[in-house]
Amino acid sequence: MLEGHPIVVQGFEIPSNTLLFLMVLSIHVLAGLTCVISGALAMLSKKQPGRHPKSGKVYFWSLLIVFITMTIIAIMRWKEDYHLFILGFISFIAAYIGRIAKRKMWNKWSIVHITFMGISYIFLLIAFYVDNGRFLPVWKTINPIVYWLLPPLIGIPIIIRTLFRNPLSGKYFKIK
């Protein structure tokens, strides 16, 4: 379904030089960078009105753009990219659940919010490394299985630590 010729840009292999593909890919990359930065800002900022919810909102909506553009790219290259569609779907659905838990104030919403937003970020990073790790300076020397395993190996303990330390969720995890 994808026409055009592959090109290399800054060491990254781009599968097609067609204008449509390059436009969708450009939007995808910009939205992905926005996700990484805004997600990190949301995680690292105080959980109060201001930076945290604003960064979280930017993360969620830029992730939606990443998901839409990734879906278009995956449809164009299904055989090569279907796994990226699955990773993106998991990432977006996790963020959606995390966002709704807070907005609807579900019972124990903070546990759901922290867990699912963290999972969303982990799957965003997995998708990035699985797709691009072979082009990155240090990463290209690493076994590709690390692209799948490193984000959850780092992210899950951070999520667990956050759940225990957050005043809203930590009260549910106190050892009696």
Number of C-alpha atoms within 10 A of each C-alpha: 6 15 11 11 10 12 12 11 8 6 11 13 13 14 16 16 16 13 10 11 19 14 12 16 18 13 15 22 16 13 22 22 15 19 26 16 15 22 24 16 18 21 19 11 13 12 12 8 8 11 17 20 16 14 20 21 16 19 27 22 16 23 28 22 20 26 25 18 21 23 20 17 20 18 16 16 14 16 9 10 16 17 15 23 20 15 20 26 20 18 26 27 17 22 27 18 17 24 21 15 20 17 11 9 12 13 10 13 19 20 23 21 25 23 21 24 26 25 24 27 25 22 24 25 24 24 22 18 21 17 14 15 21 19 15 12 10 9 15 14 11 12 11 14 9 15 22 18 11 14 19 19 12 11 17 15 11 14 19 15 12 18 22 17 13 14 11 13 19 16 12 12 10 8 5 3
